[in-house]
Amino acid sequence: MMYRLLVLLLTVTLQQLSAQPPPPVLQPDSLRSRIAHSHLLLQAYTLKAQAYRLNAGAALAWTPPVIGAGTFMIPWSARYVYNDIALGSRIIQAEQEIPHPGRLRARYQYLAFQADRVLTAQLILLHQLHFTARQQYIRRVMALQKAAILRRQEQVLFFLRQVALVRLPYRQAQVADVSMADARLTGVRTRIPMEEALAAGCKARLSSLLSLPGNFTTDSLYAPVFIPGHTDTASLAKTNRDTYQLEEAIRAQYLNRKALRQEQKPDFKVGFYQFFPLSPLVPNSFNIMAGIRIPLAPWAAGYHRRKARAIEATIAALAQQRTELLQQTHARLVALEQDIRVLQQRIYGTSEKIIPLLQQALEADMARYRENRLGLPAVLHSLEAVTIMEGQLLDYRQQLYEMIAVYDRQLYR
């Protein structure tokens, strides 16, 4: 009775395990949105931009007032005091610096613009992470396809080996043929785990990039389509975020120069001093002082002139760097378009012409081998030719897909 219960429990458990739903398919179109919502480094950039905005708001604040108390002209000895005024006074003071409003606004604009630069860097990082995720996705898909081709080759080699073993006692096959089939079969079985390990590594990197558990699979039919874009420098200046980042750096230097010019404007300082004489015969008195900072003094104006020249040199260097980046990106995209078209023609010729002819030859050799009218080495040679070309075709497709990903990365699509 207990044995029947154990068998029944084991059967129900196996049925439940077999009835589990398949793992969800990770669609390639969802990679960017998943990274944007889950990657911690991108969230750190958001917090950094928020910090710059808070610093910009703090730049509009005045410095706090200075309040103090002390004594004024108290003599060390009262023996030589001949009137009540000479006894000194107690003093209370209050001072306040009044900064120029233009300087505060310029500083605020400069710091607030730093937040925009951080968000631009965040978009560039998001695009880089999306490119890395696409690259890992493509490599996993192609590794699984290569493993599937190797499994089909394994099945064919196992069949040929079994036929050779059956024919061996009747002297219709040679021991060398069986050994050759064993060697080919062992080599294929060794390569299958390598491709599966490569696919598993790509899946682990995808899981880390997307912050996903490992219970997902990829679309085995994923094949990105090449869509040519506008590669002229005028269009690249609008779409390429690296160029836009340099433009923001130039704009930041202009804001820095504006803030430097505002620093040359005067600041004010106001002070109020209340005196309480020690002698009751002397009335209370006060003093009001106002001061102005003069940054245009000859010994201070040289700093601003040299700083302005340094900013102008930095702007010129950034402008040249932007022009060079646009030219390099344009040349790189034109070269990628040519390479992609050449690779597409090569893939078409391999898949539509070469492989079908090799498969026809393999099928003919297999038919003759079943009829025992052809030796095993010839069949193995035909099988190897088909397998090599199929593997070469997958390599071409992987190169094509990765080139398309690089092309889209340069256009920030």
ZASELUM-119176 format. One record per residue (C-alpha): residue number from 1; residue in one letter; x, y, z. Coordinates in nm, 3 decimals, padded with zeros to 5 digits. Each point is the difference from the previous one (the first is absolute). Layout:
<rs>
> num,residuo,X,Y,Z
> NUM,A,X,Y,Z $
...
</rs>
This chain:
<rs>
> num,residuo,X,Y,Z
> 1,M,00.000,00.000,00.000 $
> 2,M,00.279,00.242,00.091 $
> 3,Y,00.179,-00.084,-00.324 $
> 4,R,-00.312,00.089,-00.202 $
> 5,L,-00.033,00.333,00.182 $
> 6,L,00.364,00.084,-00.072 $
> 7,V,-00.044,-00.085,-00.368 $
> 8,L,-00.317,00.209,-00.017 $
> 9,L,00.171,00.296,00.171 $
> 10,L,00.299,-00.023,-00.233 $
> 11,T,-00.229,-00.012,-00.303 $
> 12,V,-00.194,00.307,00.110 $
> 13,T,00.324,00.190,00.068 $
> 14,L,00.139,-00.083,-00.343 $
> 15,Q,-00.325,00.110,-00.163 $
> 16,Q,00.013,00.331,00.184 $
> 17,L,00.361,00.056,-00.103 $
> 18,S,-00.080,-00.080,-00.362 $
> 19,A,-00.304,00.229,00.012 $
> 20,Q,00.203,00.305,00.099 $
> 21,P,-00.032,00.287,-00.249 $
> 22,P,00.298,00.072,-00.225 $
> 23,P,00.230,00.287,00.098 $
> 24,P,-00.098,00.342,-00.137 $
> 25,V,00.164,00.121,-00.317 $
> 26,L,00.205,00.317,00.039 $
> 27,Q,-00.086,00.218,-00.298 $
> 28,P,00.289,00.204,-00.143 $
> 29,D,-00.219,00.310,-00.030 $
> 30,S,-00.042,00.012,00.378 $
> 31,L,00.372,00.012,00.086 $
> 32,R,00.031,00.379,00.008 $
> 33,S,-00.306,00.059,00.217 $
> 34,R,00.102,-00.272,00.245 $
> 35,I,00.349,00.145,00.039 $
> 36,A,-00.139,00.351,00.046 $
> 37,H,-00.230,-00.113,00.282 $
> 38,S,00.225,-00.242,00.186 $
> 39,H,00.369,00.089,-00.041 $
> 40,L,00.140,00.149,00.320 $
> 41,L,00.272,00.205,-00.166 $
> 42,L,-00.258,00.193,-00.200 $
> 43,Q,-00.190,00.076,00.320 $
> 44,A,00.323,00.135,00.148 $
> 45,Y,00.022,00.248,-00.289 $
> 46,T,-00.353,00.118,00.080 $
> 47,L,00.097,00.065,00.361 $
> 48,K,00.314,00.182,-00.114 $
> 49,A,-00.207,00.230,-00.223 $
> 50,Q,-00.233,00.068,00.291 $
> 51,A,00.301,00.093,00.213 $
> 52,Y,00.114,00.252,-00.263 $
> 53,R,-00.346,00.158,-00.004 $
> 54,L,00.006,00.035,00.377 $
> 55,N,00.346,00.155,-00.017 $
> 56,A,-00.127,00.242,-00.263 $
> 57,G,-00.282,00.106,00.230 $
> 58,A,00.248,00.051,00.282 $
> 59,A,00.209,00.228,-00.223 $
> 60,L,-00.276,00.264,00.012 $
> 61,A,00.024,00.033,00.377 $
> 62,W,00.184,00.281,00.173 $
> 63,T,00.271,-00.057,00.254 $
> 64,P,-00.135,00.012,00.358 $
> 65,P,00.043,00.319,00.202 $
> 66,V,00.278,00.039,00.254 $
> 67,I,-00.104,00.110,00.350 $
> 68,G,00.254,00.065,00.273 $
> 69,A,00.057,00.173,00.333 $
> 70,G,00.310,00.136,00.174 $
> 71,T,00.169,00.304,00.142 $
> 72,F,00.123,00.321,-00.158 $
> 73,M,00.297,00.206,00.122 $
> 74,I,00.009,-00.132,00.356 $
> 75,P,00.320,00.135,00.169 $
> 76,W,00.238,-00.240,00.165 $
> 77,S,00.019,00.220,00.309 $
> 78,A,-00.259,00.248,00.134 $
> 79,R,00.260,00.211,00.186 $
> 80,Y,00.073,00.209,-00.308 $
> 81,V,-00.366,00.054,-00.099 $
> 82,Y,-00.088,00.371,00.031 $
> 83,N,-00.354,-00.003,-00.153 $
> 84,D,-00.291,-00.240,-00.032 $
> 85,I,00.040,-00.049,-00.374 $
> 86,A,00.338,-00.164,00.049 $
> 87,L,-00.157,-00.282,00.202 $
> 88,G,-00.101,-00.173,-00.327 $
> 89,S,-00.317,-00.173,-00.107 $
> 90,R,-00.165,-00.332,-00.053 $
> 91,I,-00.086,-00.069,-00.364 $
> 92,I,-00.249,-00.214,-00.192 $
> 93,Q,00.050,-00.039,-00.375 $
> 94,A,-00.197,-00.146,-00.291 $
> 95,E,00.147,-00.040,-00.350 $
> 96,Q,-00.154,-00.127,-00.323 $
> 97,E,00.156,-00.062,-00.342 $
> 98,I,-00.230,00.087,-00.292 $
> 99,P,00.111,-00.192,-00.312 $
> 100,H,-00.072,00.127,-00.346 $
> 101,P,-00.323,-00.165,-00.131 $
> 102,G,00.150,-00.050,-00.346 $
> 103,R,00.284,-00.207,00.147 $
> 104,L,-00.248,-00.219,00.190 $
> 105,R,-00.209,-00.059,-00.313 $
> 106,A,00.307,-00.089,-00.208 $
> 107,R,00.115,-00.247,00.263 $
> 108,Y,-00.350,-00.150,00.016 $
> 109,Q,-00.015,-00.046,-00.379 $
> 110,Y,00.341,-00.166,-00.006 $
> 111,L,-00.084,-00.251,00.276 $
> 112,A,-00.348,-00.071,-00.137 $
> 113,F,00.152,-00.075,-00.340 $
> 114,Q,00.227,-00.258,00.162 $
> 115,A,-00.315,-00.198,00.082 $
> 116,D,-00.090,-00.005,-00.370 $
> 117,R,00.349,-00.125,-00.083 $
> 118,V,-00.040,-00.282,00.253 $
> 119,L,-00.329,-00.103,-00.162 $
> 120,T,00.169,-00.001,-00.341 $
> 121,A,00.273,-00.225,00.139 $
> 122,Q,-00.276,-00.222,00.137 $
> 123,L,-00.154,-00.034,-00.348 $
> 124,I,00.341,-00.087,-00.146 $
> 125,L,00.053,-00.265,00.267 $
> 126,L,-00.350,-00.139,-00.061 $
> 127,H,00.077,-00.029,-00.370 $
> 128,Q,00.331,-00.172,00.073 $
> 129,L,-00.168,-00.249,00.234 $
> 130,H,-00.270,-00.063,-00.259 $
> 131,F,00.267,-00.070,-00.261 $
> 132,T,00.174,-00.243,00.237 $
> 133,A,-00.330,-00.176,00.069 $
> 134,R,-00.075,-00.031,-00.373 $
> 135,Q,00.349,-00.138,-00.057 $
> 136,Q,-00.044,-00.265,00.270 $
> 137,Y,-00.348,-00.083,-00.132 $
> 138,I,00.135,-00.052,-00.354 $
> 139,R,00.290,-00.214,00.121 $
> 140,R,-00.230,-00.220,00.207 $
> 141,V,-00.241,-00.053,-00.290 $
> 142,M,00.282,-00.089,-00.239 $
> 143,A,00.169,-00.230,00.254 $
> 144,L,-00.326,-00.193,00.044 $
> 145,Q,-00.039,-00.028,-00.378 $
> 146,K,00.355,-00.131,-00.032 $
> 147,A,-00.072,-00.253,00.275 $
> 148,A,-00.313,-00.112,-00.189 $
> 149,I,00.204,-00.053,-00.319 $
> 150,L,00.255,-00.202,00.194 $
> 151,R,-00.277,-00.218,00.148 $
> 152,R,-00.135,-00.074,-00.347 $
> 153,Q,00.352,-00.089,-00.111 $
> 154,E,00.032,-00.221,00.307 $
> 155,Q,-00.316,-00.189,-00.093 $
> 156,V,00.119,-00.055,-00.357 $
> 157,L,00.344,-00.114,00.116 $
> 158,F,-00.156,-00.236,00.253 $
> 159,F,-00.216,-00.150,-00.275 $
> 160,L,00.298,-00.043,-00.233 $
> 161,R,00.202,-00.159,00.280 $
> 162,Q,-00.277,-00.247,00.081 $
> 163,V,-00.032,-00.099,-00.364 $
> 164,A,00.376,-00.050,-00.021 $
> 165,L,-00.004,-00.217,00.314 $
> 166,V,-00.275,-00.217,-00.148 $
> 167,R,00.190,-00.042,-00.326 $
> 168,L,00.335,-00.061,00.166 $
> 169,P,-00.047,-00.377,00.070 $
> 170,Y,-00.102,-00.053,-00.362 $
> 171,R,00.312,00.176,-00.126 $
> 172,Q,-00.215,00.269,-00.162 $
> 173,A,00.173,00.266,00.210 $
> 174,Q,00.349,00.053,00.130 $
> 175,V,00.124,00.055,00.354 $
> 176,A,00.160,00.326,-00.112 $
> 177,D,-00.342,00.128,-00.107 $
> 178,V,-00.145,-00.073,00.345 $
> 179,S,00.297,00.166,00.169 $
> 180,M,-00.037,00.305,-00.221 $
> 181,A,-00.371,00.024,00.084 $
> 182,D,00.080,-00.036,00.371 $
> 183,A,00.256,00.279,-00.022 $
> 184,R,-00.242,00.233,-00.180 $
> 185,L,-00.276,-00.085,00.248 $
> 186,T,00.226,00.069,00.298 $
> 187,G,00.107,00.332,-00.146 $
> 188,V,-00.360,00.108,-00.054 $
> 189,R,-00.102,-00.107,00.350 $
> 190,T,00.288,00.205,00.138 $
> 191,R,-00.105,00.315,-00.184 $
> 192,I,-00.365,-00.013,00.107 $
> 193,P,00.069,00.078,00.371 $
> 194,M,00.229,00.285,-00.105 $
> 195,E,-00.280,00.169,-00.195 $
> 196,E,-00.247,-00.066,00.282 $
> 197,A,00.243,00.150,00.252 $
> 198,L,00.039,00.308,-00.221 $
> 199,A,-00.380,00.033,-00.017 $
> 200,A,-00.026,-00.039,00.378 $
> 201,G,00.263,00.269,00.055 $
> 202,C,-00.187,00.241,-00.228 $
> 203,K,-00.321,-00.077,00.188 $
> 204,A,00.169,00.073,00.334 $
> 205,R,00.126,00.336,-00.130 $
> 206,L,-00.347,00.083,-00.130 $
> 207,S,-00.150,-00.090,00.335 $
> 208,S,00.248,00.230,00.174 $
> 209,L,-00.061,00.290,-00.238 $
> 210,L,-00.379,-00.028,00.021 $
> 211,S,-00.020,-00.099,00.369 $
> 212,L,-00.207,-00.304,-00.096 $
> 213,P,-00.013,-00.351,00.145 $
> 214,G,00.145,-00.276,-00.212 $
> 215,N,-00.333,-00.159,-00.099 $
> 216,F,-00.029,00.159,-00.344 $
> 217,T,00.093,-00.095,-00.351 $
> 218,T,00.083,00.194,-00.315 $
> 219,D,-00.171,00.014,-00.335 $
> 220,S,00.171,-00.264,-00.211 $
> 221,L,-00.124,00.165,-00.322 $
> 222,Y,00.138,00.343,00.082 $
> 223,A,00.145,00.162,-00.311 $
> 224,P,00.049,00.379,00.008 $
> 225,V,-00.072,00.184,-00.324 $
> 226,F,00.240,00.254,-00.140 $
> 227,I,-00.166,00.340,-00.055 $
> 228,P,00.233,00.263,-00.148 $
> 229,G,-00.011,00.336,00.174 $
> 230,H,00.108,00.355,-00.068 $
> 231,T,00.377,00.004,00.032 $
> 232,D,00.077,00.358,-00.103 $
> 233,T,00.166,00.220,00.259 $
> 234,A,-00.304,00.227,00.032 $
> 235,S,-00.222,-00.292,00.098 $
> 236,L,00.265,-00.151,00.223 $
> 237,A,00.029,00.328,00.188 $
> 238,K,-00.366,-00.040,00.098 $
> 239,T,-00.011,-00.373,00.077 $
> 240,N,00.345,-00.092,00.130 $
> 241,R,00.006,00.046,00.377 $
> 242,D,00.380,00.009,00.015 $
> 243,T,-00.004,00.308,-00.220 $
> 244,Y,-00.280,00.148,00.208 $
> 245,Q,00.206,-00.061,00.312 $
> 246,L,00.285,00.204,-00.149 $
> 247,E,-00.247,00.276,-00.090 $
> 248,E,-00.116,00.002,00.360 $
> 249,A,00.362,00.025,00.114 $
> 250,I,00.044,00.306,-00.224 $
> 251,R,-00.323,00.150,00.136 $
> 252,A,00.122,-00.061,00.354 $
> 253,Q,00.321,00.190,-00.077 $
> 254,Y,-00.205,00.293,-00.127 $
> 255,L,-00.198,00.000,00.323 $
> 256,N,00.325,-00.019,00.193 $
> 257,R,00.129,00.303,-00.190 $
> 258,K,-00.322,00.184,00.075 $
> 259,A,00.037,-00.080,00.369 $
> 260,L,00.360,00.122,-00.014 $
> 261,R,-00.112,00.331,-00.148 $
> 262,Q,-00.263,00.036,00.269 $
> 263,E,00.268,-00.050,00.263 $
> 264,Q,00.156,00.326,-00.118 $
> 265,K,-00.306,00.189,00.115 $
> 266,P,00.023,00.155,00.347 $
> 267,D,-00.139,-00.149,00.320 $
> 268,F,-00.115,00.202,00.296 $
> 269,K,00.040,-00.035,00.373 $
> 270,V,-00.201,00.184,00.267 $
> 271,G,00.082,00.014,00.371 $
> 272,F,-00.182,00.146,00.302 $
> 273,Y,00.186,00.061,00.327 $
> 274,Q,-00.172,00.098,00.328 $
> 275,F,00.216,00.147,00.281 $
> 276,F,-00.094,-00.009,00.371 $
> 277,P,00.246,00.220,00.198 $
> 278,L,00.109,-00.117,00.342 $
> 279,S,-00.055,00.345,00.145 $
> 280,P,-00.364,00.098,00.060 $
> 281,L,00.087,00.356,-00.092 $
> 282,V,00.084,-00.089,-00.360 $
> 283,P,-00.299,-00.063,-00.233 $
> 284,N,-00.037,-00.314,-00.210 $
> 285,S,00.120,00.026,-00.358 $
> 286,F,-00.004,-00.203,-00.321 $
> 287,N,00.198,-00.033,-00.318 $
> 288,I,-00.115,-00.112,-00.348 $
> 289,M,00.261,-00.113,-00.253 $
> 290,A,-00.042,-00.098,-00.366 $
> 291,G,00.269,-00.151,-00.219 $
> 292,I,00.038,-00.110,-00.362 $
> 293,R,00.221,-00.267,-00.151 $
> 294,I,00.198,00.126,-00.298 $
> 295,P,00.109,-00.299,-00.216 $
> 296,L,00.125,00.230,-00.278 $
> 297,A,00.301,00.107,00.198 $
> 298,P,00.323,-00.043,-00.200 $
> 299,W,00.138,-00.264,00.234 $
> 300,A,-00.327,-00.204,-00.017 $
> 301,A,-00.114,00.047,-00.361 $
> 302,G,00.280,-00.218,-00.138 $
> 303,Y,-00.162,-00.312,00.145 $
> 304,H,-00.322,00.056,-00.194 $
> 305,R,00.181,00.076,-00.326 $
> 306,R,00.208,-00.318,00.017 $
> 307,K,-00.300,-00.206,00.101 $
> 308,A,-00.199,00.135,-00.296 $
> 309,R,00.281,-00.091,-00.241 $
> 310,A,00.011,-00.352,00.140 $
> 311,I,-00.374,-00.038,-00.052 $
> 312,E,00.029,00.123,-00.361 $
> 313,A,00.275,-00.254,-00.068 $
> 314,T,-00.212,-00.278,00.151 $
> 315,I,-00.298,00.096,-00.219 $
> 316,A,00.216,-00.005,-00.314 $
> 317,A,00.139,-00.343,00.091 $
> 318,L,-00.348,-00.143,00.063 $
> 319,A,-00.126,00.139,-00.332 $
> 320,Q,00.285,-00.168,-00.189 $
> 321,Q,-00.064,-00.323,00.188 $
> 322,R,-00.368,00.014,-00.095 $
> 323,T,00.084,00.051,-00.369 $
> 324,E,00.247,-00.288,00.005 $
> 325,L,-00.253,-00.227,00.174 $
> 326,L,-00.265,00.075,-00.263 $
> 327,Q,00.242,-00.080,-00.283 $
> 328,Q,00.116,-00.324,00.163 $
> 329,T,-00.356,-00.113,00.070 $
> 330,H,-00.103,00.077,-00.359 $
> 331,A,00.293,-00.197,-00.141 $
> 332,R,-00.066,-00.290,00.238 $
> 333,L,-00.368,-00.018,-00.098 $
> 334,V,00.078,00.009,-00.373 $
> 335,A,00.251,-00.284,00.044 $
> 336,L,-00.252,-00.198,00.206 $
> 337,E,-00.265,00.037,-00.270 $
> 338,Q,00.238,-00.138,-00.262 $
> 339,D,00.110,-00.289,00.222 $
> 340,I,-00.362,-00.086,00.082 $
> 341,R,-00.100,-00.009,-00.367 $
> 342,V,00.299,-00.219,-00.089 $
> 343,L,-00.081,-00.235,00.288 $
> 344,Q,-00.366,-00.017,-00.104 $
> 345,Q,00.104,-00.109,-00.350 $
> 346,R,00.234,-00.259,00.148 $
> 347,I,-00.277,-00.136,00.223 $
> 348,Y,-00.239,-00.017,-00.294 $
> 349,G,00.250,-00.189,-00.213 $
> 350,T,00.082,-00.242,00.281 $
> 351,S,-00.358,-00.072,00.110 $
> 352,E,-00.172,-00.001,-00.340 $
> 353,K,00.264,-00.155,-00.225 $
> 354,I,00.290,-00.173,00.173 $
> 355,I,-00.175,-00.179,00.289 $
> 356,P,-00.293,-00.137,-00.211 $
> 357,L,00.247,-00.149,-00.248 $
> 358,L,00.206,-00.155,00.280 $
> 359,Q,-00.316,-00.140,00.162 $
> 360,Q,-00.105,-00.155,-00.329 $
> 361,A,00.342,-00.162,-00.028 $
> 362,L,-00.026,-00.125,00.360 $
> 363,E,-00.346,-00.146,-00.057 $
> 364,A,00.122,-00.177,-00.313 $
> 365,D,00.302,-00.139,00.186 $
> 366,M,-00.224,-00.111,00.289 $
> 367,A,-00.231,-00.181,-00.241 $
> 368,R,00.292,-00.176,-00.165 $
> 369,Y,00.143,-00.083,00.345 $
> 370,R,-00.329,-00.162,00.108 $
> 371,E,00.012,-00.209,-00.316 $
> 372,N,00.359,-00.092,00.086 $
> 373,R,00.128,00.152,-00.322 $
> 374,L,00.219,00.265,00.167 $
> 375,G,00.257,-00.007,00.274 $
> 376,L,-00.027,00.178,00.333 $
> 377,P,00.295,00.243,-00.056 $
> 378,A,-00.177,00.161,-00.295 $
> 379,V,-00.319,00.048,00.205 $
> 380,L,00.199,00.145,00.289 $
> 381,H,00.170,00.239,-00.240 $
> 382,S,-00.337,00.119,-00.136 $
> 383,L,-00.140,00.035,00.352 $
> 384,E,00.301,00.199,00.112 $
> 385,A,-00.031,00.232,-00.299 $
> 386,V,-00.366,00.071,00.081 $
> 387,T,00.073,00.051,00.370 $
> 388,I,00.291,00.234,-00.068 $
> 389,M,-00.208,00.214,-00.234 $
> 390,E,-00.293,00.009,00.244 $
> 391,G,00.234,00.109,00.277 $
> 392,Q,00.155,00.258,-00.232 $
> 393,L,-00.347,00.127,-00.082 $
> 394,L,-00.078,00.045,00.370 $
> 395,D,00.329,00.184,00.046 $
> 396,Y,-00.091,00.232,-00.287 $
> 397,R,-00.343,00.063,00.149 $
> 398,Q,00.148,00.072,00.342 $
> 399,Q,00.241,00.249,-00.156 $
> 400,L,-00.287,00.160,-00.190 $
> 401,Y,-00.223,00.031,00.306 $
> 402,E,00.281,00.146,00.210 $
> 403,M,00.083,00.247,-00.278 $
> 404,I,-00.365,00.108,-00.007 $
> 405,A,00.014,00.049,00.377 $
> 406,V,00.315,00.213,-00.035 $
> 407,Y,-00.164,00.199,-00.280 $
> 408,D,-00.307,00.069,00.213 $
> 409,R,00.225,00.091,00.290 $
> 410,Q,00.178,00.267,-00.205 $
> 411,L,-00.337,00.145,-00.104 $
> 412,Y,-00.137,-00.034,00.356 $
> 413,R,-00.304,-00.199,-00.112 $
</rs>
